[in-house]
Amino acid sequence: MPTRESILQSLRHVEDPEIGINIVDLGLIYDIDISDNGNVGITMTLTSPMCPIGPEIVSQVEKAVGKLDDIKKVKVTIAWDPPWNPAEMASEEVKDRLGIW
């Protein structure tokens, strides 16, 4: 059965193409729910509610997690609360790259 860490590692291969940084380090992943039956629920956000590539990012998340062993179904839920704030949610490395101090 996959772990939260293995799922996060898989999601590090999904980048926001406008920023060129992976969605995990950006802080876009809010929650991961792994059920015993192989279903995974991912609650995440996007950098903007008007993100034109949002559907593509969701599709990439589903594919990346779906490739892991023992995964039967991946359901992605987009949440807007709390709103994404890179100053609070992004990793320190990302903050440095984005010039957030």
C-alpha positions as a Markdown table, in Angstrom:
| # | Residue | x | y | z |
|---|---|---|---|---|
| 1 | Met | 0.0 | 0.0 | 0.0 |
| 2 | Pro | 1.4 | 3.5 | -0.9 |
| 3 | Thr | 2.3 | 5.9 | 1.9 |
| 4 | Arg | 1.8 | 9.6 | 2.2 |
| 5 | Glu | 5.5 | 10.0 | 1.5 |
| 6 | Ser | 5.4 | 7.9 | -1.7 |
| 7 | Ile | 2.5 | 9.8 | -3.0 |
| 8 | Leu | 4.2 | 13.1 | -2.2 |
| 9 | Gln | 7.3 | 11.9 | -4.0 |
| 10 | Ser | 5.2 | 11.0 | -7.0 |
| 11 | Leu | 3.6 | 14.4 | -7.0 |
| 12 | Arg | 7.0 | 16.1 | -7.0 |
| 13 | His | 7.1 | 15.2 | -10.7 |
| 14 | Val | 4.0 | 17.4 | -11.4 |
| 15 | Glu | 5.0 | 21.0 | -12.0 |
| 16 | Asp | 3.0 | 24.2 | -12.3 |
| 17 | Pro | 4.2 | 25.0 | -15.9 |
| 18 | Glu | 3.8 | 28.8 | -15.4 |
| 19 | Ile | 6.1 | 28.8 | -12.4 |
| 20 | Gly | 8.2 | 25.7 | -13.2 |
| 21 | Ile | 8.2 | 24.4 | -9.7 |
| 22 | Asn | 6.5 | 21.2 | -8.5 |
| 23 | Ile | 3.2 | 21.4 | -6.8 |
| 24 | Val | 4.4 | 19.8 | -3.5 |
| 25 | Asp | 7.1 | 22.4 | -2.9 |
| 26 | Leu | 4.7 | 25.2 | -3.9 |
| 27 | Gly | 2.4 | 24.1 | -1.1 |
| 28 | Leu | -0.5 | 23.2 | -3.4 |
| 29 | Ile | -1.3 | 19.9 | -1.7 |
| 30 | Tyr | -3.5 | 20.3 | 1.3 |
| 31 | Asp | -4.4 | 16.7 | 2.2 |
| 32 | Ile | -3.9 | 13.1 | 1.1 |
| 33 | Asp | -6.4 | 10.4 | 2.2 |
| 34 | Ile | -5.4 | 6.8 | 1.5 |
| 35 | Ser | -8.1 | 4.2 | 2.0 |
| 36 | Asp | -7.5 | 0.5 | 2.6 |
| 37 | Asn | -9.2 | -0.4 | -0.7 |
| 38 | Gly | -6.6 | 1.4 | -2.8 |
| 39 | Asn | -8.5 | 4.7 | -3.3 |
| 40 | Val | -6.6 | 7.9 | -2.8 |
| 41 | Gly | -8.2 | 11.3 | -2.3 |
| 42 | Ile | -6.1 | 14.4 | -2.9 |
| 43 | Thr | -7.2 | 17.8 | -1.8 |
| 44 | Met | -5.2 | 20.5 | -3.4 |
| 45 | Thr | -5.4 | 24.1 | -4.7 |
| 46 | Leu | -4.1 | 26.0 | -7.6 |
| 47 | Thr | -2.1 | 29.2 | -7.7 |
| 48 | Ser | -5.1 | 31.1 | -9.0 |
| 49 | Pro | -8.8 | 30.4 | -9.3 |
| 50 | Met | -8.5 | 31.5 | -12.9 |
| 51 | Cys | -5.6 | 29.1 | -13.6 |
| 52 | Pro | -6.0 | 28.2 | -17.3 |
| 53 | Ile | -4.0 | 25.0 | -16.9 |
| 54 | Gly | -5.8 | 23.8 | -13.8 |
| 55 | Pro | -7.5 | 20.8 | -15.5 |
| 56 | Glu | -4.1 | 19.7 | -17.0 |
| 57 | Ile | -2.5 | 19.8 | -13.5 |
| 58 | Val | -5.4 | 17.8 | -12.1 |
| 59 | Ser | -4.9 | 15.2 | -14.8 |
| 60 | Gln | -1.2 | 15.0 | -14.2 |
| 61 | Val | -1.9 | 14.5 | -10.4 |
| 62 | Glu | -4.3 | 11.6 | -11.2 |
| 63 | Lys | -1.8 | 10.0 | -13.6 |
| 64 | Ala | 1.2 | 10.4 | -11.3 |
| 65 | Val | -0.5 | 8.9 | -8.3 |
| 66 | Gly | -2.4 | 6.3 | -10.4 |
| 67 | Lys | 1.0 | 4.8 | -11.5 |
| 68 | Leu | 1.8 | 3.8 | -7.9 |
| 69 | Asp | 1.3 | 0.1 | -7.0 |
| 70 | Asp | -2.0 | -0.9 | -5.4 |
| 71 | Ile | -3.8 | 2.4 | -6.4 |
| 72 | Lys | -7.2 | 1.7 | -7.8 |
| 73 | Lys | -8.7 | 5.2 | -8.0 |
| 74 | Val | -7.5 | 8.7 | -7.5 |
| 75 | Lys | -10.0 | 11.5 | -6.8 |
| 76 | Val | -8.7 | 15.1 | -6.8 |
| 77 | Thr | -10.7 | 17.8 | -5.1 |
| 78 | Ile | -9.8 | 21.5 | -5.7 |
| 79 | Ala | -10.1 | 23.6 | -2.6 |
| 80 | Trp | -9.9 | 27.4 | -2.4 |
| 81 | Asp | -10.0 | 27.7 | 1.4 |
| 82 | Pro | -7.5 | 28.5 | 2.6 |
| 83 | Pro | -6.4 | 30.5 | -0.4 |
| 84 | Trp | -2.9 | 29.7 | -1.6 |
| 85 | Asn | -0.3 | 32.0 | -0.1 |
| 86 | Pro | 3.3 | 31.1 | -1.1 |
| 87 | Ala | 4.7 | 33.1 | 1.8 |
| 88 | Glu | 3.1 | 30.7 | 4.2 |
| 89 | Met | 2.7 | 27.5 | 2.1 |
| 90 | Ala | 5.7 | 27.1 | -0.1 |
| 91 | Ser | 8.9 | 25.5 | 0.9 |
| 92 | Glu | 11.9 | 27.7 | 2.0 |
| 93 | Glu | 13.7 | 26.8 | -1.3 |
| 94 | Val | 10.7 | 27.9 | -3.3 |
| 95 | Lys | 10.4 | 31.1 | -1.3 |
| 96 | Asp | 14.0 | 31.9 | -2.2 |
| 97 | Arg | 13.4 | 31.1 | -5.9 |
| 98 | Leu | 10.3 | 33.4 | -6.0 |
| 99 | Gly | 12.1 | 36.2 | -4.0 |
| 100 | Ile | 9.8 | 35.9 | -1.0 |
| 101 | Trp | 11.6 | 36.8 | 2.2 |
